[in-house]
Amino acid sequence: MYSQGLIGADSSSEETPEFLAKFQERIDREEKIEPNDPMPSGYRKTLVRQIGQHAHSEIVGMLPEGNWITRAPTLRRKVALLAKVQDEGGHGLYLYSAAETLGVTRKQMTEELLSGKAKYSSIFNYPTPTWADMGAIGWLVDGAAIMNQIPLCRCSFGPYARAMVRVCKEESFHQRQGYEIMVTLAHGSPEQKEMAQDALNRWWWPSIMMFGPHDSDSTNSDQSMAWKIKRFTNDELRQKFVDATVPQAEYLGLTIPDPDLKWNADKNDGKGGYDFGPIDWNEFWTVVKGGGKMNVDRLSARNKAWDDGEWVRDAALAHAKKQAARKASTTLAAE
């Protein structure tokens, strides 16, 4: 459940022009880059940062929805939400594994997350006060994530691209689950529809911000595009999301909280698209830098979970050590 533009990446490389040119030729031929292949240091650093942020986002993204598992309105909703949260945890594990192929350890990535050094998608630093938030997150947040993640299935780095195939299949179910919640609320009682509208009002702009800064302010986007880590720019993905989502809101009978939203027949090379109002980037950067309503709570929850799970990790390591010793003993006896 990740869609935010990469924040703070360092794409600089120190290799020779000849090496960089040959590497780019491989990229241009659409060859997949595998972990043991020669690659520019900037390519590796960008991937470590992006995949790490993506993995952290999946793990932290379990918290807003996990908070509603015990309060879901029906058993069916509870089971579906529980399955979704488990999926997000699995996505994080796939992505940590992909990052590990680049030489970074899971311990290092986890320590950077828990210390606040590593970034995760700022969308998870907003509160979820009502059940309608579960619908809005699935519909809007997962919808934005899918818009960004489907092109990642064609990322030039093989392990990342392959991990994203399964992630995207599962995220598509999450998006439909969220939209179905919104359909139920929007077509329910006046109070339920009001709840759905309130959730849309609160999540619309943060979802738009998920794609990251405008292209003109995204310093590393061009290099990521050249390396085909990304296939579309932040603004292109944001526009696709708006164009796809507005008709869905109309079907629900809900109003997008943007007075400047209007259809523009000349947009997208004459195919048409929606113009939308200015984004509050001050809010975006405030949340990214730790000033969101839930930043402190999210990191506190992750640190508590890490501390509480220490005995599980210790037990797993002890068991693995015991099994290794038993295998070594058996091998020695056989000799």
C-alpha positions in Angstrom: 0.0 0.0 0.0 2.5 2.5 -1.2 2.4 5.2 -3.7 4.4 8.2 -2.5 7.1 9.7 -4.6 10.6 8.8 -3.4 11.8 11.3 -0.7 15.4 12.0 -0.2 16.9 9.5 -2.7 20.6 9.9 -3.8 20.9 8.8 -7.4 24.5 10.0 -7.9 27.0 7.5 -9.3 30.8 7.5 -9.6 31.3 4.9 -12.3 33.0 5.7 -15.7 30.9 7.1 -18.5 31.6 3.9 -20.5 30.2 1.7 -17.8 27.1 3.9 -17.3 26.5 4.0 -21.1 26.6 0.1 -21.3 24.3 -0.2 -18.3 21.8 2.3 -19.9 21.9 0.2 -23.1 20.7 -2.8 -21.1 17.9 -0.7 -19.6 16.9 0.6 -23.0 16.7 -3.0 -24.3 14.3 -3.8 -21.5 16.6 -6.3 -19.9 16.0 -7.1 -16.2 18.8 -6.2 -13.9 19.4 -9.0 -11.3 21.1 -8.7 -7.9 24.5 -10.0 -9.1 24.7 -7.9 -12.2 27.0 -4.9 -12.3 25.0 -1.7 -11.6 25.7 1.9 -10.9 25.9 2.8 -7.2 23.2 5.4 -7.8 20.9 2.8 -9.2 21.5 0.5 -6.2 21.1 3.4 -3.7 17.8 4.5 -5.3 16.4 1.0 -5.2 17.4 0.4 -1.6 15.7 3.6 -0.6 12.6 3.1 -2.7 12.0 -0.6 -1.9 12.8 0.1 1.8 10.3 3.0 1.9 7.8 0.7 0.2 8.3 -2.1 2.7 8.1 0.3 5.6 4.8 1.7 4.2 3.3 -1.8 4.0 4.2 -2.5 7.6 3.1 0.8 9.1 0.0 0.7 6.9 -1.2 -2.3 8.9 -1.8 0.1 11.9 -4.7 2.3 10.9 -6.8 -0.6 9.7 -5.6 -3.0 12.4 -7.1 -0.6 14.9 -10.6 -1.4 13.5 -10.4 -5.2 13.4 -12.1 -5.6 16.8 -14.7 -2.9 16.0 -15.8 -4.0 12.5 -19.6 -4.0 12.2 -20.1 -7.6 11.1 -18.2 -10.9 11.2 -17.8 -10.7 7.4 -16.2 -7.3 7.6 -14.0 -8.4 10.5 -12.7 -11.4 8.5 -12.1 -9.4 5.4 -10.2 -6.6 7.3 -8.1 -9.2 9.1 -7.2 -10.8 5.8 -6.2 -7.5 4.4 -4.0 -6.5 7.2 -2.3 -9.9 7.0 -1.7 -9.3 3.3 0.0 -5.9 4.0 2.3 -7.7 6.4 3.2 -10.2 3.7 3.8 -7.4 1.2 6.3 -5.9 3.6 8.2 -9.2 3.9 8.3 -9.7 0.1 9.8 -6.2 -0.3 12.3 -6.5 2.6 13.5 -9.7 0.8 13.8 -7.8 -2.5 15.8 -5.1 -0.8 18.1 -7.6 0.9 19.3 -8.8 -2.5 20.9 -5.4 -2.9 23.2 -6.0 0.1 21.2 -4.2 2.8 20.1 -6.2 5.9 16.6 -6.4 7.2 17.9 -5.5 10.6 19.4 -2.3 9.2 16.2 -1.4 7.5 14.1 -2.1 10.6 16.4 0.0 12.8 16.2 2.9 10.4 12.4 2.7 10.5 12.2 2.5 14.3 14.6 5.4 14.8 12.6 7.6 12.4 15.5 7.8 10.0 13.7 6.0 7.2 10.6 7.3 5.5 7.3 5.6 4.9 4.2 6.9 3.1 2.9 9.9 4.9 -0.7 8.8 4.2 -0.6 6.6 7.3 -0.1 9.5 9.6 -3.7 10.5 9.4 -6.3 9.3 12.0 -9.1 6.8 11.3 -12.0 7.8 13.6 -14.9 6.1 11.8 -15.7 2.8 10.1 -16.0 4.8 6.8 -12.3 5.4 7.0 -11.8 1.7 6.2 -13.8 2.2 3.1 -12.0 5.4 2.1 -8.6 3.9 2.7 -9.4 0.9 0.6 -11.0 2.9 -2.2 -8.7 5.9 -2.3 -5.4 5.0 -0.7 -5.2 1.5 -2.1 -6.5 2.9 -5.4 -3.7 5.4 -5.5 -1.2 2.7 -4.6 -2.4 0.4 -7.4 -2.0 3.3 -9.9 1.6 3.6 -8.9 2.4 -0.1 -8.4 1.1 -1.7 -11.6 3.9 0.1 -13.6 6.4 -1.2 -11.0 5.6 -4.7 -12.3 7.7 -3.6 -15.2 10.5 -2.1 -13.1 14.0 -2.7 -14.5 15.1 -4.5 -11.3 14.0 -8.1 -11.4 13.3 -8.9 -7.8 11.2 -5.7 -7.3 9.2 -6.3 -10.4 8.5 -9.9 -9.6 7.4 -9.1 -6.0 5.0 -6.5 -7.3 3.0 -9.0 -9.4 1.6 -10.7 -6.4 1.3 -7.4 -4.4 -0.8 -5.8 -7.2 -3.1 -8.8 -7.4 -3.8 -8.6 -3.6 -4.1 -4.8 -3.6 -6.8 -4.9 -6.3 -8.9 -6.9 -3.8 -8.2 -4.4 -1.1 -9.4 -1.6 -3.4 -12.6 -3.4 -4.3 -13.2 -4.2 -0.6 -12.9 -0.6 0.3 -15.1 0.6 -2.5 -17.8 -1.9 -1.5 -17.8 -0.5 2.0 -18.3 3.0 0.5 -21.2 1.7 -1.7 -22.9 0.2 1.3 -22.6 3.4 3.4 -23.4 5.8 0.5 -26.6 3.8 -0.3 -27.5 3.3 3.4 -29.1 5.6 5.9 -28.6 9.4 5.7 -26.2 9.1 8.7 -24.2 6.4 6.9 -24.0 8.5 3.7 -22.9 11.5 5.7 -20.2 9.3 7.3 -19.0 8.2 3.9 -18.9 11.8 2.7 -16.9 12.9 5.7 -14.3 10.2 5.1 -14.0 11.2 1.4 -13.6 14.9 2.5 -10.7 13.9 4.8 -8.9 11.4 2.6 -9.2 13.0 -0.9 -6.3 15.5 -0.6 -3.9 13.2 1.3 -4.5 10.6 -1.4 -3.7 13.1 -4.1 -0.5 13.9 -2.3 0.5 10.3 -2.2 2.1 10.5 -5.6 4.7 12.9 -4.3 5.8 16.4 -5.3 5.1 17.9 -8.7 7.5 16.8 -11.4 9.1 20.2 -11.4 10.0 19.7 -7.7 10.9 16.0 -7.9 14.7 16.1 -8.2 15.4 12.4 -8.8 12.3 11.5 -10.9 14.1 12.0 -14.3 16.9 9.6 -13.4 14.5 7.0 -12.0 12.5 7.3 -15.3 15.7 6.9 -17.4 16.6 3.7 -15.4 13.0 2.5 -15.8 12.6 2.1 -12.1 9.6 4.3 -12.6 7.5 4.3 -15.8 5.4 7.4 -15.2 6.0 10.7 -13.5 4.3 11.7 -10.3 2.0 14.1 -12.1 1.1 11.6 -14.8 0.1 9.1 -12.1 -1.8 11.7 -10.1 -3.8 12.7 -13.2 -4.6 9.1 -14.0 -5.9 8.6 -10.5 -8.1 11.6 -10.5 -9.6 10.7 -13.9 -10.4 7.2 -12.8 -11.7 8.1 -9.3 -14.1 11.0 -10.0 -16.6 8.8 -11.9 -16.5 6.4 -9.0 -17.4 9.1 -6.6 -20.3 10.2 -8.9 -21.6 6.6 -8.8 -21.6 6.7 -5.0 -23.5 10.0 -5.0 -20.7 11.6 -3.1 -19.0 15.0 -3.8 -15.2 15.4 -4.3 -14.1 18.1 -1.9 -12.6 20.3 -4.6 -14.6 23.3 -5.9 -12.1 23.7 -8.8 -12.7 20.2 -10.1 -14.0 20.3 -13.7 -13.9 18.3 -16.9 -11.4 19.6 -19.5 -12.0 18.0 -22.9 -8.6 19.2 -24.2 -6.6 17.5 -21.4 -4.5 14.4 -22.0 -3.8 15.2 -25.7 -7.5 15.7 -26.5 -8.7 12.6 -24.7 -10.1 14.7 -21.8 -9.4 14.7 -18.1 -10.2 16.6 -15.0 -8.6 19.8 -13.9 -8.3 20.0 -10.1 -7.4 22.6 -7.5 -4.0 23.4 -6.0 -2.5 20.9 -3.5 -1.5 22.1 0.0 2.2 21.1 -0.1 2.8 22.8 3.2 0.6 20.1 4.8 2.4 17.4 2.8 5.9 18.4 3.9 4.7 19.0 7.5 3.5 15.3 7.7 6.6 14.0 5.9 8.8 15.7 8.4 7.0 14.2 11.4 4.3 16.8 12.1 1.2 14.8 11.2 -1.5 13.9 13.7 -0.3 10.3 14.0 3.4 10.3 13.3 4.4 9.8 16.9 1.7 7.2 17.5 2.7 5.2 14.5 6.4 5.0 15.4 5.5 4.3 19.0 3.3 1.4 18.0 6.0 -0.1 15.8 8.7 0.2 18.5 6.3 -1.4 21.0 5.6 -4.2 18.6 9.3 -4.7 18.0 10.1 -4.8 21.7 7.1 -7.1 22.5 8.2 -9.5 19.8 11.8 -9.9 21.0 11.1 -13.2 22.7 9.6 -14.6 19.4 12.8 -13.6 17.5 15.0 -15.1 20.2 13.1 -18.3 20.2 13.2 -18.6 16.4 17.0 -18.0 16.4 17.5 -20.5 19.2 15.4 -23.1 17.3 17.4 -22.4 14.0 20.7 -22.8 15.9 19.5 -26.1 17.5 18.4 -27.4 14.1 21.7 -26.4 12.5 23.7 -28.1 15.3 21.6 -31.3 14.9 22.1 -31.4 11.2 25.9 -30.9 11.6 26.0 -33.7 14.1 24.0 -36.0 11.8 26.4 -35.2 8.9 29.4 -35.8 11.0 28.1 -39.2 12.3 27.4 -40.3 8.7 31.0 -39.6 7.7 
